Amino acid sequence: MKMQLNGMSAAAIPGAAWHKSARSNAAGNCVEVARLEDGEIAVRNSRFPEGPALIYTAAEMAAFLRGVKDGDFDFAL
């Protein structure tokens, strides 16, 4: 299994099936995610699909999503 590294080119992640939210706007300003073979989650900017991807464990992503749902990041809006 190939090791995925934070900041690596999203194009270099083999077999990644990228998904974006149905709530994405027409300008393409959105985040895309892909579940990797080892269960980690890759995140990239849809405007730069060949650009860098950030890699998170499933636990890290779950904690982040709980925080979003709980409003922990509403200050940034």
BAPAKOL-508887 format. One record per atom (N, C-alpha, C): residue number from 1; chain; atom name; x, y, z. Coordinates in nm, 2 decimals. Atoms other than C-alpha are relative to their C-alpha. Layout:
<nodes>
(NUM,"A","CA",(X,Y,Z));
...
</nodes>
This chain:
<nodes>
(1,"A","N",(0.08,-0.12,0.00));
(1,"A","CA",(0.00,0.00,0.00));
(1,"A","C",(0.09,0.12,0.00));
(2,"A","N",(-0.07,-0.12,0.01));
(2,"A","CA",(0.13,0.34,-0.10));
(2,"A","C",(-0.03,0.10,0.11));
(3,"A","N",(0.02,-0.09,-0.10));
(3,"A","CA",(0.17,0.59,0.18));
(3,"A","C",(-0.05,0.14,-0.05));
(4,"A","N",(0.05,-0.13,0.04));
(4,"A","CA",(-0.03,0.91,0.14));
(4,"A","C",(0.05,0.11,0.10));
(5,"A","N",(-0.06,-0.10,-0.08));
(5,"A","CA",(0.12,1.23,0.27));
(5,"A","C",(-0.07,0.13,-0.01));
(6,"A","N",(0.06,-0.13,0.01));
(6,"A","CA",(-0.03,1.57,0.36));
(6,"A","C",(0.07,0.09,-0.10));
(7,"A","N",(-0.05,-0.09,0.09));
(7,"A","CA",(0.01,1.82,0.09));
(7,"A","C",(0.05,-0.06,-0.13));
(8,"A","N",(-0.04,0.06,0.12));
(8,"A","CA",(0.08,1.57,-0.18));
(8,"A","C",(-0.10,0.04,-0.11));
(9,"A","N",(0.09,-0.03,0.11));
(9,"A","CA",(-0.07,1.62,-0.53));
(9,"A","C",(-0.12,-0.09,0.01));
(10,"A","N",(0.12,0.08,0.00));
(10,"A","CA",(-0.43,1.50,-0.53));
(10,"A","C",(0.00,-0.10,-0.12));
(11,"A","N",(-0.01,0.08,0.11));
(11,"A","CA",(-0.36,1.36,-0.87));
(11,"A","C",(0.09,-0.13,0.02));
(12,"A","N",(-0.09,0.11,-0.03));
(12,"A","CA",(-0.10,1.13,-0.72));
(12,"A","C",(-0.06,-0.10,0.10));
(13,"A","N",(0.07,0.09,-0.08));
(13,"A","CA",(-0.35,0.95,-0.50));
(13,"A","C",(-0.07,-0.10,-0.08));
(14,"A","N",(0.06,0.10,0.09));
(14,"A","CA",(-0.43,0.63,-0.68));
(14,"A","C",(-0.14,-0.05,0.04));
(15,"A","N",(0.14,0.06,-0.03));
(15,"A","CA",(-0.80,0.52,-0.70));
(15,"A","C",(-0.09,0.09,0.08));
(16,"A","N",(0.08,-0.09,-0.08));
(16,"A","CA",(-0.93,0.83,-0.52));
(16,"A","C",(-0.13,0.03,-0.08));
(17,"A","N",(0.13,-0.04,0.06));
(17,"A","CA",(-1.30,0.88,-0.60));
(17,"A","C",(-0.05,0.12,0.07));
(18,"A","N",(0.03,-0.12,-0.07));
(18,"A","CA",(-1.36,1.24,-0.52));
(18,"A","C",(-0.15,0.03,-0.01));
(19,"A","N",(0.14,-0.03,-0.01));
(19,"A","CA",(-1.70,1.36,-0.40));
(19,"A","C",(-0.02,0.14,0.05));
(20,"A","N",(0.02,-0.13,-0.06));
(20,"A","CA",(-1.84,1.71,-0.34));
(20,"A","C",(-0.15,0.01,0.04));
(21,"A","N",(0.13,-0.01,-0.05));
(21,"A","CA",(-2.15,1.82,-0.16));
(21,"A","C",(-0.10,0.05,-0.11));
(22,"A","N",(0.11,-0.04,0.09));
(22,"A","CA",(-2.48,1.86,-0.35));
(22,"A","C",(-0.03,0.15,0.02));
(23,"A","N",(0.02,-0.14,-0.03));
(23,"A","CA",(-2.48,2.21,-0.19));
(23,"A","C",(0.10,0.09,-0.06));
(24,"A","N",(-0.10,-0.08,0.06));
(24,"A","CA",(-2.18,2.32,-0.39));
(24,"A","C",(-0.06,0.11,-0.09));
(25,"A","N",(0.05,-0.11,0.08));
(25,"A","CA",(-2.23,2.65,-0.57));
(25,"A","C",(0.05,-0.02,-0.15));
(26,"A","N",(-0.03,0.01,0.14));
(26,"A","CA",(-2.21,2.70,-0.95));
(26,"A","C",(0.14,0.04,-0.03));
(27,"A","N",(-0.13,-0.05,0.02));
(27,"A","CA",(-1.88,2.88,-0.92));
(27,"A","C",(0.11,-0.11,0.03));
(28,"A","N",(-0.09,0.11,-0.03));
(28,"A","CA",(-1.72,2.55,-0.80));
(28,"A","C",(0.09,0.02,0.12));
(29,"A","N",(-0.07,-0.03,-0.12));
(29,"A","CA",(-1.61,2.69,-0.47));
(29,"A","C",(-0.04,-0.10,0.10));
(30,"A","N",(0.04,0.10,-0.10));
(30,"A","CA",(-1.62,2.37,-0.27));
(30,"A","C",(0.12,-0.09,0.03));
(31,"A","N",(-0.09,0.10,-0.05));
(31,"A","CA",(-1.43,2.10,-0.09));
(31,"A","C",(-0.04,-0.13,-0.05));
(32,"A","N",(0.03,0.14,0.04));
(32,"A","CA",(-1.41,1.75,-0.22));
(32,"A","C",(0.07,-0.10,0.09));
(33,"A","N",(-0.06,0.10,-0.08));
(33,"A","CA",(-1.34,1.44,-0.02));
(33,"A","C",(0.01,-0.14,-0.07));
(34,"A","N",(-0.01,0.14,0.05));
(34,"A","CA",(-1.23,1.08,-0.10));
(34,"A","C",(0.04,-0.09,0.11));
(35,"A","N",(-0.04,0.10,-0.10));
(35,"A","CA",(-1.21,0.78,0.12));
(35,"A","C",(0.11,-0.09,-0.06));
(36,"A","N",(-0.11,0.07,0.06));
(36,"A","CA",(-0.88,0.61,0.07));
(36,"A","C",(0.00,-0.15,0.05));
(37,"A","N",(0.00,0.15,-0.03));
(37,"A","CA",(-0.80,0.23,0.08));
(37,"A","C",(0.02,-0.03,0.14));
(38,"A","N",(-0.03,0.03,-0.14));
(38,"A","CA",(-0.67,0.25,0.43));
(38,"A","C",(-0.10,0.06,0.10));
(39,"A","N",(0.11,-0.05,-0.08));
(39,"A","CA",(-0.98,0.42,0.56));
(39,"A","C",(0.02,0.15,0.03));
(40,"A","N",(-0.02,-0.14,-0.02));
(40,"A","CA",(-0.82,0.77,0.58));
(40,"A","C",(-0.09,0.08,-0.10));
(41,"A","N",(0.08,-0.09,0.08));
(41,"A","CA",(-1.00,1.07,0.42));
(41,"A","C",(0.09,0.10,-0.06));
(42,"A","N",(-0.07,-0.11,0.07));
(42,"A","CA",(-0.84,1.30,0.16));
(42,"A","C",(-0.09,0.11,-0.03));
(43,"A","N",(0.08,-0.12,0.02));
(43,"A","CA",(-0.96,1.65,0.12));
(43,"A","C",(0.08,0.09,-0.10));
(44,"A","N",(-0.07,-0.09,0.09));
(44,"A","CA",(-0.89,1.89,-0.17));
(44,"A","C",(-0.10,0.11,-0.04));
(45,"A","N",(0.08,-0.11,0.05));
(45,"A","CA",(-1.01,2.22,-0.32));
(45,"A","C",(-0.04,-0.03,-0.14));
(46,"A","N",(0.05,0.03,0.13));
(46,"A","CA",(-1.23,2.16,-0.62));
(46,"A","C",(0.05,0.09,-0.11));
(47,"A","N",(-0.05,-0.09,0.10));
(47,"A","CA",(-1.09,2.46,-0.80));
(47,"A","C",(0.14,-0.03,-0.05));
(48,"A","N",(-0.14,0.05,0.03));
(48,"A","CA",(-0.74,2.30,-0.80));
(48,"A","C",(0.01,-0.15,0.02));
(49,"A","N",(0.01,0.15,-0.02));
(49,"A","CA",(-0.81,1.93,-0.85));
(49,"A","C",(0.14,-0.07,-0.01));
(50,"A","N",(-0.13,0.06,0.00));
(50,"A","CA",(-0.44,1.86,-0.92));
(50,"A","C",(0.09,0.05,0.11));
(51,"A","N",(-0.08,-0.06,-0.11));
(51,"A","CA",(-0.33,2.06,-0.62));
(51,"A","C",(0.01,-0.09,0.12));
(52,"A","N",(-0.02,0.08,-0.12));
(52,"A","CA",(-0.25,1.95,-0.27));
(52,"A","C",(-0.12,-0.06,0.06));
(53,"A","N",(0.10,0.07,-0.08));
(53,"A","CA",(-0.46,1.71,-0.07));
(53,"A","C",(0.04,-0.01,0.15));
(54,"A","N",(-0.03,0.02,-0.14));
(54,"A","CA",(-0.48,1.70,0.31));
(54,"A","C",(-0.06,-0.14,0.03));
(55,"A","N",(0.04,0.14,-0.04));
(55,"A","CA",(-0.51,1.35,0.46));
(55,"A","C",(-0.03,0.00,0.15));
(56,"A","N",(0.05,0.01,-0.14));
(56,"A","CA",(-0.71,1.28,0.78));
(56,"A","C",(-0.04,-0.14,0.03));
(57,"A","N",(0.05,0.13,-0.04));
(57,"A","CA",(-0.78,0.97,0.98));
(57,"A","C",(-0.16,0.01,0.01));
(58,"A","N",(0.15,0.00,-0.01));
(58,"A","CA",(-1.15,0.87,1.00));
(58,"A","C",(-0.04,0.07,0.13));
(59,"A","N",(0.03,-0.06,-0.13));
(59,"A","CA",(-1.14,0.97,1.37));
(59,"A","C",(0.01,0.15,0.00));
(60,"A","N",(-0.02,-0.15,0.01));
(60,"A","CA",(-1.01,1.32,1.29));
(60,"A","C",(-0.11,0.06,-0.08));
(61,"A","N",(0.11,-0.05,0.08));
(61,"A","CA",(-1.27,1.37,1.02));
(61,"A","C",(-0.13,0.00,0.08));
(62,"A","N",(0.12,0.01,-0.08));
(62,"A","CA",(-1.55,1.25,1.25));
(62,"A","C",(0.00,0.11,0.11));
(63,"A","N",(-0.01,-0.10,-0.10));
(63,"A","CA",(-1.43,1.49,1.53));
(63,"A","C",(-0.03,0.14,-0.07));
(64,"A","N",(0.02,-0.13,0.07));
(64,"A","CA",(-1.42,1.78,1.28));
(64,"A","C",(-0.15,0.02,-0.04));
(65,"A","N",(0.14,-0.01,0.04));
(65,"A","CA",(-1.77,1.70,1.15));
(65,"A","C",(-0.09,0.02,0.12));
(66,"A","N",(0.08,-0.02,-0.12));
(66,"A","CA",(-1.91,1.68,1.50));
(66,"A","C",(0.01,0.15,0.04));
(67,"A","N",(-0.02,-0.15,-0.04));
(67,"A","CA",(-1.76,2.03,1.57));
(67,"A","C",(-0.08,0.09,-0.10));
(68,"A","N",(0.08,-0.08,0.10));
(68,"A","CA",(-1.92,2.17,1.25));
(68,"A","C",(-0.15,-0.01,0.04));
(69,"A","N",(0.14,0.02,-0.03));
(69,"A","CA",(-2.26,2.02,1.34));
(69,"A","C",(-0.04,0.07,0.14));
(70,"A","N",(0.02,-0.06,-0.13));
(70,"A","CA",(-2.23,2.16,1.70));
(70,"A","C",(0.02,0.15,-0.01));
(71,"A","N",(-0.02,-0.14,0.01));
(71,"A","CA",(-2.15,2.51,1.57));
(71,"A","C",(0.13,0.05,0.05));
(72,"A","N",(-0.13,-0.05,-0.05));
(72,"A","CA",(-1.79,2.52,1.70));
(72,"A","C",(0.07,0.09,-0.09));
(73,"A","N",(-0.08,-0.09,0.10));
(73,"A","CA",(-1.67,2.70,1.38));
(73,"A","C",(-0.09,0.11,-0.05));
(74,"A","N",(0.09,-0.10,0.05));
(74,"A","CA",(-1.96,2.94,1.34));
(74,"A","C",(0.06,0.14,0.00));
(75,"A","N",(-0.07,-0.13,-0.01));
(75,"A","CA",(-1.73,3.23,1.44));
(75,"A","C",(0.07,0.04,-0.13));
(76,"A","N",(-0.07,-0.03,0.13));
(76,"A","CA",(-1.56,3.20,1.10));
(76,"A","C",(-0.08,0.05,-0.11));
(77,"A","N",(0.10,-0.05,0.10));
(77,"A","CA",(-1.87,3.30,0.91));
(77,"A","C",(-0.01,0.15,0.00));
</nodes>
